[in-house]
Amino acid sequence: MATTTERAVLEGYTQLRQQVAIMLELARAGEWGELIERQSGYLQLADRLQQLDREVQLDIEGAQRKAELLEAILADDLAIREQLMVRRDELGQLMDSSRRQRDLHRSYGKQASSVVSGSDDFGQGIS
């Protein structure tokens, strides 16, 4: 029969598994702010679980359940990282575009304004 500590460890891994599954859904939905908020709770739970895990030796069944939970946690964590890398690339592209626009405006801002206003006047003078 499992001790209270052993049950607490397995329950902790189950909660961690649930947290990371929610975080994966948030990442897939592009809910980055909510993902970050969830991450702090996830990390706190992982820290508490790590300390508790050191205190207990699980039986074979408990160790197998822990391994299954860890596999699922790691798989979801990898999927979250992949989503974050896609988001990082999107943000990088946005930053590059913004930087190019800023550089163009710095280089050609006054000229671009005069070209636009000159072309507006050009069409009106011809009848």
C-alpha positions in Angstrom: 0.0 0.0 0.0 1.3 3.4 -0.9 2.3 5.9 1.8 0.9 9.4 2.0 4.2 10.7 0.6 4.1 8.3 -2.3 0.5 9.3 -3.1 1.5 13.0 -2.8 4.3 12.5 -5.3 2.1 10.7 -7.9 -0.6 13.3 -7.3 2.0 16.1 -7.9 3.1 14.5 -11.2 -0.5 14.2 -12.2 -1.1 17.9 -11.4 2.1 18.8 -13.3 0.8 16.8 -16.3 -2.5 18.7 -16.2 -0.7 22.0 -16.0 1.5 21.4 -18.9 -1.4 20.1 -21.0 -3.3 23.4 -20.3 -0.1 25.3 -21.2 0.1 23.5 -24.5 -3.4 24.4 -25.4 -2.7 28.0 -24.5 0.4 28.0 -26.7 -1.6 26.5 -29.6 -4.3 29.1 -29.2 -1.7 31.9 -29.1 -2.6 32.9 -25.6 0.9 34.0 -24.7 0.1 36.2 -21.7 -2.0 33.4 -20.1 0.8 30.9 -20.9 3.4 33.0 -19.0 1.0 33.3 -16.0 0.6 29.6 -15.9 4.3 29.0 -16.3 5.1 30.5 -12.9 2.6 28.1 -11.2 4.0 25.2 -13.1 7.5 26.0 -12.0 6.5 26.4 -8.4 4.7 23.0 -8.5 7.8 21.4 -10.2 10.1 22.8 -7.4 7.8 21.5 -4.6 7.5 18.1 -6.4 11.3 17.8 -6.8 11.8 18.3 -3.1 9.0 15.8 -2.2 10.3 13.3 -4.8 13.7 13.1 -3.1 12.0 11.9 0.1 10.3 8.9 -1.3 11.1 5.6 -2.9 8.2 4.5 -5.2 7.3 0.9 -5.6 7.4 -0.6 -9.1 3.8 0.4 -10.0 4.3 3.9 -8.7 7.6 4.3 -10.6 5.9 3.1 -13.7 3.1 5.6 -13.3 5.6 8.4 -12.6 7.5 7.4 -15.8 4.3 7.5 -17.9 3.5 11.0 -16.5 7.0 12.2 -17.1 6.9 11.0 -20.7 3.6 12.9 -21.3 5.0 16.0 -19.5 8.1 16.0 -21.7 6.2 15.4 -24.9 3.9 18.4 -24.1 6.9 20.5 -23.1 8.5 19.8 -26.4 5.3 20.8 -28.3 5.2 24.0 -26.3 8.8 24.8 -27.1 8.0 24.2 -30.8 5.1 26.6 -30.6 7.3 29.2 -28.8 9.9 28.9 -31.6 7.3 29.6 -34.2 6.2 32.6 -32.2 9.8 33.8 -31.8 10.2 33.6 -35.6 7.0 35.5 -36.2 8.1 38.2 -33.8 11.5 38.3 -35.4 9.9 38.9 -38.8 7.7 41.7 -37.4 10.8 43.3 -35.8 12.7 43.1 -39.1 9.8 44.6 -41.0 9.5 47.4 -38.5 13.2 48.0 -38.6 13.2 48.3 -42.4 10.3 50.7 -42.3 12.0 52.8 -39.7 15.2 52.8 -41.8 13.3 53.8 -44.9 11.6 56.5 -43.1 14.8 57.9 -41.8 16.5 57.7 -45.2 13.6 58.8 -47.4 11.0 60.2 -45.1 11.1 63.8 -46.4 11.6 62.8 -50.0 8.7 60.2 -49.8 6.4 62.9 -48.5 7.3 65.3 -51.3 6.9 62.6 -53.9 3.4 61.7 -52.6 2.3 65.4 -52.5 3.8 66.1 -55.9 2.0 63.2 -57.5 -1.3 64.4 -56.0 -0.8 67.9 -57.6 0.3 66.4 -60.9 -3.0 64.8 -61.8 -5.0 67.9 -60.9 -3.3 70.3 -63.3 -4.1 68.4 -66.5 -7.5 68.8 -68.1 
